[in-house]
Amino acid sequence: MFNSISGDLTYVGLDSVYLMNQGIEWDISVSDQTIKALPEIGEALRLFIYLYHREDRMKLYGFFTQEERSLFFDLCSVEKIGPSMAMKILSGLAPEDFIKALDAGDIVTLSHIPGLGKKTAEKIIFKLKGKIVLNDSTPTGADELLNALEAMGFDPKKAREALGWAKKEVIVEGLSKEQAEQQWLQKALLFLSQKNNPA
């Protein structure tokens, strides 16, 4: 029904944000991973969303990337894991690190996520091990690019925001990993230069 919401970021809490869109301020639950990628208050933001609807409850969940939302859906397919627990898991590990632990059958790492015990970790591994693949059209290497931008003197939060924007702007289909990363970096630098030198 809904894929995403775009608007101005008006508030950031511990596990939620407010997004103003055409006079409506949306209260959206988010993971710690999404919070780390957010722009400054007052700036434009797009979140991919999921509307949880039951007879007595409605709640909106938001994700900075489609990959994070896809992983959220995978987690919710595991018995006794609902949206709230799935968000706790996403807050505990970045999607790439979660999948590495999952495919390695690393119960210790998974069970250290706050609120996730050993038995639930075992259920997740049994249900999802080897079945989750992040978008193959998106090459890895974002961490290295983030480190490079920070080494250039850019603020880590702004650098992460720039890379998030760059990943949405660059069509990586048909590009090699190196070509995609080069275009990500070019786009991120363009984004940061525009922020530092507004028209």
Secondary structure as GFF3:
##gff-version 3
##sequence-region A 1 199
A	DSSP	beta_strand	4	12	.	.	.	ID=ss1
A	DSSP	beta_strand	16	21	.	.	.	ID=ss2
A	DSSP	beta_strand	24	29	.	.	.	ID=ss3
A	DSSP	alpha_helix	32	36	.	.	.	ID=ss4
A	DSSP	beta_strand	44	54	.	.	.	ID=ss5
A	DSSP	beta_strand	57	63	.	.	.	ID=ss6
A	DSSP	alpha_helix	66	76	.	.	.	ID=ss7
A	DSSP	alpha_helix	83	92	.	.	.	ID=ss8
A	DSSP	alpha_helix	95	103	.	.	.	ID=ss9
A	DSSP	alpha_helix	107	111	.	.	.	ID=ss10
A	DSSP	alpha_helix	118	128	.	.	.	ID=ss11
A	DSSP	alpha_helix	142	151	.	.	.	ID=ss12
A	DSSP	alpha_helix	156	169	.	.	.	ID=ss13
A	DSSP	alpha_helix	177	196	.	.	.	ID=ss14
###
